[in-house]
Amino acid sequence: NPGGGWDFTCRQVGKTLQDLSLIPGTMQVTNLAGGGGGVAFAEVVNKRNEDNNLIVAASSATATRLAQGAYPGNTREQVRWLGAVGADYGVIAVSKDSAINTLPELMDQIKSDPSSISVAGGSAVGGWDHLKVLIAAKKAGIDDVRTIKYVAFDGGGEAVTQLLAGSVQAFTGDASEAKGFVDSGDIKVIAVLAPDRLPGDFGSFPTAKEQGIDAIGANWRGFYAPGGMSDDAYNYWTEQIAKVYASDEWKAVMAQNGLAPLDMTGEAFQSFVSESIESIQSISREIGLIQ
């Protein structure tokens, strides 16, 4: 949809490719709405499978939907994954007055009394906000992740409002959604689900990893290409995406839009997406979302 996350990725990367003369001519952006990216995915697979001049925006939502079979008849192997251009990392937060100060404390409380903690997020049950907290719980040694009480709200802002009202005890969302509430001092971020501490304002918050819970929850933004794209074209596009990522212009776009580093192209990105999908499938089975 115009104005959505994938549209932003296409337009900003397209503009940078043009500004840096990395492509001959202009980049045309086409929005194919519907099915949470499923309409576009099917179009690429069925009608443009050998188009060497087509790249398609994707994100963790794409991986989640592929994992949960939400693109009927389509799988990750039908396309080639090009690269990532940044990520919005997950955070787990509590209200400023909460007695909980660390992620292990939250997980210990869930272990001892699962019904005492409700976690709010801005995605549906089985969506990315829900999955992030389950990934962390699994890494914290909670064997049955179905014991986690997750409450779905319409967007991260509404979820934080419920946290501040005391209706829930914790919040799971993306760093960009939490930023305003962090700035106002209303919430305490007890864990960032990133490999390393984030740059800028979030640098003072510990990662889950440094607290002994090796959970990464990256809402990545990147691109895939048609499965029948030639190797030459695939290598060309991975190189151009890497050049965009390394440019000062892209660093400015990332800073303005709260995107954190995630630098991955080609085979490494292909493996990353496959592993993400497998991990999401496994957790989705455990909570009974898929068979």
C-alpha positions in Angstrom: 0.0 0.0 0.0 1.2 3.6 -0.6 2.7 4.9 2.6 3.3 1.5 4.1 6.6 0.0 5.2 7.3 -1.9 1.9 6.4 1.2 -0.1 8.8 3.2 2.0 11.6 0.6 1.4 11.0 0.7 -2.4 10.8 4.4 -2.7 13.8 5.2 -0.5 16.0 2.6 -2.0 14.9 3.5 -5.5 15.7 7.1 -4.9 19.2 6.3 -3.5 19.9 4.0 -6.4 19.1 6.9 -8.8 20.9 9.6 -6.7 24.1 7.6 -6.6 23.8 6.6 -10.3 23.8 2.9 -9.4 21.2 2.1 -12.0 20.8 3.3 -15.6 17.6 5.3 -15.7 14.8 5.6 -13.1 13.3 3.1 -10.7 9.6 2.6 -11.2 7.7 1.7 -8.0 4.5 -0.4 -8.4 2.2 -1.1 -5.4 0.5 -4.5 -5.5 -1.7 -4.5 -2.4 -3.5 -7.5 -1.0 -3.0 -10.7 1.0 -0.3 -9.1 3.2 2.2 -9.2 0.3 0.7 -12.4 -1.1 -0.7 -10.8 -4.3 2.7 -9.4 -5.1 4.5 -12.7 -4.3 2.1 -14.7 -6.6 2.5 -12.1 -9.4 6.3 -12.5 -9.2 6.2 -16.3 -9.2 3.5 -16.8 -11.8 4.0 -13.9 -14.2 7.4 -12.3 -13.8 9.6 -15.3 -12.8 12.4 -14.4 -15.2 12.4 -10.6 -14.9 16.0 -9.5 -14.4 14.8 -5.9 -13.7 12.4 -6.6 -10.8 13.2 -6.4 -7.1 10.4 -6.6 -4.5 10.4 -5.2 -0.9 9.9 -7.6 1.9 10.2 -7.7 5.7 9.8 -10.0 8.7 6.1 -9.9 8.0 6.8 -11.7 4.7 8.8 -14.4 6.4 6.1 -14.8 9.1 3.4 -15.2 6.4 5.4 -17.7 4.4 6.1 -19.6 7.6 2.4 -19.8 8.5 1.2 -20.7 5.0 -0.6 -17.4 4.4 0.5 -17.3 0.8 -1.3 -20.4 -0.4 0.7 -22.5 -2.8 3.8 -20.3 -2.5 7.1 -21.0 -0.7 10.3 -19.2 0.1 12.2 -21.4 -2.4 10.3 -19.8 -5.4 12.2 -16.5 -5.1 15.8 -15.4 -4.6 16.5 -13.3 -1.5 18.7 -10.3 -2.3 19.6 -8.5 0.9 18.6 -6.4 3.9 18.8 -2.6 4.2 18.2 -2.2 7.9 16.0 -3.5 10.7 13.7 -2.2 13.4 14.6 -4.4 16.4 12.2 -5.6 19.0 12.0 -4.4 22.5 10.3 -5.7 25.7 9.3 -3.0 28.1 7.4 -2.4 31.3 5.9 0.7 32.8 8.2 3.0 34.7 6.7 2.1 38.1 7.0 -1.7 37.5 9.0 -3.7 40.1 10.5 -5.7 37.2 13.8 -4.3 36.0 15.4 -7.0 33.8 14.3 -9.6 31.2 15.3 -12.6 33.4 13.1 -11.1 36.2 10.1 -11.0 33.8 10.7 -14.5 32.6 11.2 -15.9 36.1 7.8 -14.3 37.1 6.2 -15.9 34.1 7.7 -19.3 35.0 6.5 -19.1 38.6 3.0 -17.7 37.9 2.1 -17.4 34.1 -1.3 -15.9 34.8 0.2 -12.9 36.6 1.8 -11.4 33.5 -0.1 -10.3 30.4 2.1 -9.0 27.5 0.6 -6.5 25.1 1.6 -6.1 21.4 0.3 -4.4 18.3 0.1 -7.5 16.1 -2.5 -10.3 16.0 -2.0 -13.5 17.8 0.8 -15.3 15.9 2.0 -12.0 14.4 5.5 -10.6 14.7 5.0 -8.8 18.1 3.6 -12.1 19.6 6.4 -14.2 18.1 9.2 -12.0 19.4 8.2 -12.5 23.0 7.8 -16.3 22.4 11.3 -16.4 20.9 12.7 -14.7 24.0 10.6 -17.0 26.3 11.9 -20.1 24.6 15.5 -18.9 24.9 14.8 -18.2 28.6 13.9 -21.8 29.2 10.1 -21.6 29.1 9.3 -25.0 27.5 5.6 -24.4 26.9 5.3 -21.0 25.3 1.5 -21.4 25.2 1.6 -20.3 28.9 2.5 -16.8 27.8 -0.6 -14.5 28.0 -0.4 -12.3 24.9 -3.0 -9.6 24.4 -3.3 -8.2 20.8 -4.1 -4.5 20.2 -4.4 -2.5 17.0 -0.9 -1.1 16.8 2.0 -0.5 19.2 0.7 2.8 20.4 -2.5 1.3 21.7 -0.5 -1.5 23.4 1.7 1.0 25.3 -1.4 2.9 26.3 -2.8 -0.3 27.9 0.6 -0.9 29.6 0.5 2.7 31.1 -3.2 2.1 32.2 -2.1 -1.0 34.1 -4.3 -3.4 32.1 -1.1 -5.4 31.1 2.3 -5.9 32.7 4.6 -5.8 29.7 4.9 -4.6 26.1 6.4 -6.2 23.1 7.0 -4.1 20.0 9.6 -2.4 17.8 12.1 0.2 19.0 10.6 2.8 16.6 7.1 2.4 18.2 8.5 2.7 21.7 10.7 5.7 21.1 8.2 8.4 22.0 7.3 6.7 25.3 11.0 6.2 26.1 11.6 9.9 25.5 8.8 10.8 27.8 10.0 8.5 30.5 6.8 6.5 30.7 8.3 3.1 30.1 11.4 1.1 31.0 12.9 -0.9 28.2 14.2 -4.1 29.9 15.5 -5.7 26.8 16.4 -4.9 23.2 16.2 -8.0 20.9 19.3 -7.1 18.8 22.7 -8.7 18.5 24.4 -5.6 19.9 23.3 -2.4 21.7 21.5 0.0 19.3 23.1 3.3 18.3 21.7 6.6 19.6 19.0 7.0 22.2 18.5 3.3 22.7 22.2 2.7 23.5 21.6 2.7 27.3 19.3 -0.3 27.1 20.7 -3.8 27.5 20.2 -6.5 24.9 18.5 -9.7 25.8 21.7 -11.4 24.8 23.9 -9.6 27.4 21.3 -10.7 30.1 21.9 -14.4 29.2 18.9 -14.8 26.9 20.1 -15.1 23.3 17.0 -13.8 21.5 17.1 -11.7 18.3 13.9 -10.1 17.1 14.7 -8.1 14.0 11.8 -6.6 11.9 14.1 -6.5 8.9 13.5 -4.7 5.7 14.9 -6.0 2.5 14.3 -7.4 -1.0 13.7 -10.5 -3.0 13.9 -11.2 -6.7 12.2 -13.6 -9.1 13.3 -17.2 -8.8 14.2 -17.4 -12.4 16.5 -14.3 -12.3 19.9 -15.0 -13.9 23.0 -15.3 -11.7 24.5 -12.2 -13.4 21.4 -10.1 -12.6 21.2 -11.5 -9.0 24.8 -10.6 -8.4 24.3 -7.2 -9.9 21.3 -6.4 -7.6 23.0 -7.8 -4.5 26.0 -5.5 -5.2 23.8 -2.4 -5.8 21.9 -3.1 -2.6 25.2 -3.4 -0.7 26.4 -0.1 -2.2 23.1 1.6 -1.1 23.6 0.3 2.4 27.2 1.5 2.6 26.3 5.0 1.3 26.1 8.2 3.5 22.8 8.9 1.9 21.3 5.6 3.2 22.8 6.2 6.7 20.9 9.5 6.8 17.7 7.7 5.7 18.2 5.1 8.5 18.8 7.8 11.1 15.7 9.8 10.1 13.5 6.7 10.2 14.8 4.8 13.2 16.3 1.9 11.2 19.1 0.1 13.0 22.0 -1.8 11.2 21.4 -5.1 9.5 23.9 -5.5 6.7 23.3 -8.8 4.8 23.2 -9.7 1.1 23.3 -12.7 -1.2 23.8 -16.2 0.3 24.1 -14.9 3.9 20.7 -13.2 3.6 19.2 -16.3 1.9 20.3 -18.4 4.9 19.0 -15.8 7.3 15.5 -15.7 5.8 15.4 -19.6 5.7 16.4 -19.9 9.3 13.9 -17.2 10.3 11.1 -19.0 8.5 12.0 -22.3 10.1 12.1 -20.8 13.6 8.7 -19.1 13.1 7.2 -22.3 11.8 8.4 -24.2 14.8 6.9 -21.7 17.3 3.7 -21.4 15.3 3.2 -25.1 15.5 3.7 -25.1 19.2 1.0 -22.5 19.8 -1.3 -24.4 17.4 -1.5 -21.8 14.6 -0.4 -24.2 12.0 -0.4 -28.0 11.8 
